[in-house]
Amino acid sequence: MRKIPLGRSGTQSSVLGLGCMGMSEFYGPRDDVMSMQTLERAFELGITFYDSSDMYGRGHNEELLGKFIKNKRDKVIISTKFGFKRDPNGADGSTHDRDLDNSPEYIRQACDAALKRLGTDYIDVYSAHRYDTTRPIEQVTESIAGLVKAGKVRSIGFSEITGEQLRCAHKVHPIAALQNEYSLWHRRPEEDVLPVCRELGVTLVAYSPLGRGFLTGAVQDTKQLAANDVRLTVERFKGDNLDKNLLLVNQVKAIASARGITPGQIALAWLFAQGNDIIPIPGTKRIKYLEENVGSVNVSLSKEELKTIAEIVDPSKIAGTAETASQAAGRMAAMTGGSSAGSDKLKRI
């Protein structure tokens, strides 16, 4: 597996990472045995970057990774996040209950709790899952920097912030990674974030690089999705929007078929071609799809193919918004600063 620098942290990461969220929540039922087998296979195939968060499964995801890294801690990069507080019991069964907290006190508490769940004494990349805009981003960065000084965190990250916010944070402490949604059908980082990442030497960690599975061509009908699948809340997967978007992905499938590869591999290879400072983190709990994703590392697209693919999946041609209900909840929390009024609204989603 090819490796690239993780920002300017001095750490080398596999060019492809593994998003672990779906192993705990949001994409159908859990299967810890299957997930553990997939994690082990990912390690065998050379993947060293594993992405988690304390909110995935209300801590379950970090506990799962803790078991996985037990005998290989110095050989893997654990990236996890803080910021969303959820009901630890999940009594109402909601996947959208959350408050936003970037306070210094909570950041310290969240880090200690994450370390305990992971069974380790340090986190490689610790990120604000969402930034609370009612606080100076410099203050949030200072709080995480305190954890770096204490030896609990190796490097700092953020998720879904703007280029200007990244500059402000980077002035306080070097930021190693910025995790934003980026794929063929979500190109917003190109407008603002990616240029600033390159200016500062920050790695862009691209989540949902397969468009939540849509770019694989596997989702032809939402009836095949589990009742709690987060994609059922996305406008792009609904009704006429889905039909229109399928016309686009089917054109990508035709290109993939002619090459003897899969449309998912096309989507990941397109991301790799955007620069040697991007780590896609497609999520899966199945070995079959993991191995398919890893195969994309060896796929090379010509300039003509890249141009054609980008034109097919041009943002102006995509029907519906890409935002999930969870992302909308996070945006609401950011706007309210995690206030009690905002929190009440979130818990009723």
C-alpha positions, 0 to 999 in steps of 0.5 A: 500500500502506497503511503503519503505524509499525514500533514506535516506531523512526520507520520506516514499514512496509507493513501487509503483509509478505512471509515469505521462508522458503519460498523456501529451505526447508521448503515444497518445492524451491527455485526462485530464478528464481521467488522473485526474480520474486515478490520484485520483484513484491512491491516493485512492489505496495508491500510494504516489509517482508521477513522472513528468518533465517540458518537458512532454507536455511542462509544461502541466504535472506539471500543471495537477499534480498541480490541482491533489495535490491541496487539498492533498499536504502533502500526496503525493510525487512530483518528477519532473525534469529539464534539457531539454529546449523545444520550449514552442510553439511546432510550428513544432509539434516535440516531440524531440526538446530539448536543454540540460541546467544544468547551475545554472541560468537555474536550478533556473529558471526551479525550480521557473517555476515548482513550479508555474505550480505545485501550491506549494512552494516545490518539494519533489524530484528535479532531473536532467533529463539528466546530461550535461557531459561538467559540473562537476556533483558536480556543478550541485549538488551544484545548486540543493542543493542551492534550498534545502537550500532555502526550495524550494526542499526537496531532490535531484535526478538524472536520467540516470547517472553512478555509479561513477557519483552518487558517485561524486554527493553524496559527495556534497549532499545526493542523495535520488533517482536515476531514471534509466530505469530498467525492465526485458528487460532492466537490465543495472542498475544491472551492475553498478548503483544498487550496488552503490545505495545500497552502498550509500542508494539511492533509484532506481526509475525504469522508463519503468518497463513494457518495454514501455508496451511490457512486458504486452503482449498488443502490438502485432502489432505496427499498433495499436499504435497512430501515435505519439506513442514514441514506433514507434521509438524503434528498439525492436518494429520494424519488425522482432525484434518485432516478435522475442521479442513476442516469449519471452513475450508470454512465460511470458504470459503462466506463468502468465496465470498459476498463474491467473495473468497478464504478467505485474504483473509478470514483476512488481513483478519481480522488487519488488523481486530485493530489497526493495529499488526499486520504479517502476513507470509504466505509464498509464492514464487509471484506468483499467491498474492502478488497474492491476499494483497495484495488482502486489504489492501482487504478490509473485514469488518463487525463481524458478519462478524468475529464469525461468522468468529471463532466458526467458527474458535474455538480450542476447535473446532480439532483437534490442535496447531499446533506443527511439528517445527521449533518443537518442536526450538526449544522443546527447545533453549530448555529445554536452553539449547542444551546439548550434551545437548539439541543431540544430541537435536535433531540426531537428529530 
